[in-house]
């Protein structure tokens, strides 16, 4: 198995668009802990850690709390674990199905908001054009 490429926190911050402080905080609250430490004590991250940070970054604007994020990530981790039994795997799949359904509803609500905002902007444009022509 090839050795994982490790990145320092600065490179991870550049790749994810997250601040150093945010990445450190996610480690403190056990959402994404560094995969390793350098001899000098620097946090080292793998591509898998970057992927996890990107997932968290996408969850945050959707209104997921830190606890919900942690639970979801733990469910995904357990589902992928070879030690997870059939019953637990079924329960985890059911949990993730519920999250997917919730996400679909959140997406629908966001689309409705976007449509309302676009309609409002169009009404303002028409009203201003009417007043300018008036």
C-alpha positions as CSV (number, residue, x, y, z in Angstrom):
1,X,0.0,0.0,0.0
2,X,1.6,3.4,-1.0
3,X,2.3,5.8,1.7
4,X,-0.2,8.7,2.0
5,X,0.9,12.1,1.0
6,X,0.8,14.4,4.0
7,X,0.0,18.1,3.8
8,X,0.6,20.8,6.3
9,X,-2.4,22.8,7.5
10,X,-1.5,25.8,5.3
11,X,-1.8,23.7,2.1
12,X,-5.0,22.2,3.4
13,X,-6.4,25.7,4.1
14,X,-5.5,26.8,0.6
15,X,-7.1,23.8,-1.0
16,X,-10.3,23.9,1.1
17,X,-10.8,27.7,1.4
18,X,-11.1,27.2,5.2
19,X,-9.1,29.3,7.6
20,X,-6.3,27.8,9.7
21,X,-8.4,28.6,12.8
22,X,-11.4,26.7,11.4
23,X,-9.4,23.6,10.5
24,X,-7.8,23.6,14.0
25,X,-11.2,24.0,15.6
26,X,-12.6,21.1,13.6
27,X,-9.8,19.0,15.1
28,X,-10.5,20.2,18.6
29,X,-14.2,19.2,18.3
30,X,-13.1,15.9,16.7
31,X,-14.7,16.4,13.3
32,X,-11.4,16.1,11.4
33,X,-8.3,15.3,13.3
34,X,-4.9,15.4,11.6
35,X,-3.8,12.0,10.3
36,X,-0.4,12.5,11.6
37,X,2.1,14.9,13.2
38,X,5.5,15.9,12.0
39,X,8.5,15.5,14.2
40,X,8.2,19.2,14.9
41,X,4.6,18.7,16.0
42,X,2.9,20.2,12.9
43,X,-0.5,18.8,11.9
44,X,-0.3,16.7,8.8
45,X,-3.4,15.8,6.7
46,X,-4.1,13.4,3.9
47,X,-6.3,13.6,0.8
48,X,-9.0,11.8,2.8
49,X,-8.8,14.5,5.5
50,X,-9.2,17.2,2.8
51,X,-12.2,15.4,1.4
52,X,-13.8,15.3,4.9
53,X,-13.1,19.0,5.4
54,X,-14.8,19.7,2.0
55,X,-17.8,17.7,3.1
56,X,-18.1,19.6,6.3
57,X,-17.7,22.9,4.4
58,X,-20.7,22.0,2.3
59,X,-22.8,20.9,5.2
60,X,-22.4,24.1,7.2
61,X,-24.4,26.5,5.0
62,X,-27.2,23.9,4.9
63,X,-27.8,24.5,8.6
64,X,-26.2,21.3,10.0
65,X,-25.1,21.8,13.6
66,X,-21.7,20.5,14.7
67,X,-23.4,17.6,16.5
68,X,-25.4,16.7,13.4
69,X,-22.3,16.9,11.3
70,X,-20.4,14.7,13.8
71,X,-23.2,12.1,13.8
72,X,-23.4,12.0,10.1
73,X,-19.7,11.6,9.6
74,X,-19.6,8.9,12.2
75,X,-22.5,7.1,10.4
76,X,-20.6,7.3,7.1
77,X,-17.4,6.0,8.8
78,X,-19.2,3.1,10.5
79,X,-21.0,2.2,7.3
80,X,-17.6,1.9,5.6
81,X,-16.0,-0.1,8.4
82,X,-15.4,-3.8,7.9
83,X,-16.3,-4.4,11.5
84,X,-19.8,-3.1,11.2
85,X,-22.4,-5.9,11.4
86,X,-25.4,-6.4,9.2
87,X,-28.0,-5.0,11.7
88,X,-25.9,-1.9,12.3
89,X,-25.3,-1.4,8.6
90,X,-29.0,-1.5,8.0
91,X,-29.7,1.0,10.7
92,X,-26.9,3.3,9.4
93,X,-28.3,3.0,5.9
94,X,-31.7,4.0,7.2
95,X,-30.3,7.0,9.0
96,X,-28.4,8.1,5.9
97,X,-31.6,7.7,3.8
98,X,-33.4,10.0,6.2
99,X,-30.5,12.6,5.9
100,X,-30.8,12.3,2.1
101,X,-34.6,13.0,2.3
102,X,-33.9,15.9,4.5
103,X,-31.4,17.3,2.1
104,X,-33.8,16.9,-0.8
105,X,-36.3,19.0,1.2
106,X,-33.7,21.6,2.0
107,X,-32.8,21.8,-1.6
108,X,-36.4,22.3,-2.6
109,X,-36.8,25.1,0.0
110,X,-33.7,26.8,-1.3
111,X,-34.9,26.6,-4.9
112,X,-38.2,28.2,-3.8
113,X,-36.3,31.0,-2.0
114,X,-34.2,31.5,-5.1
115,X,-37.3,31.7,-7.4
116,X,-38.8,34.3,-5.0
117,X,-35.6,36.3,-5.0
118,X,-35.4,36.2,-8.8
119,X,-39.1,37.2,-9.1
120,X,-38.6,40.1,-6.7
121,X,-35.5,41.3,-8.5
122,X,-37.4,41.2,-11.8
123,X,-40.4,43.1,-10.3
124,X,-38.0,45.8,-9.1
125,X,-36.3,46.1,-12.5
126,X,-39.7,46.4,-14.3
127,X,-40.9,49.0,-11.7
128,X,-37.7,51.1,-12.1
129,X,-37.9,50.8,-15.9
130,X,-41.6,51.9,-15.8
131,X,-40.8,54.8,-13.5
132,X,-37.8,55.9,-15.7
133,X,-40.0,55.8,-18.8
134,X,-42.8,57.6,-17.0
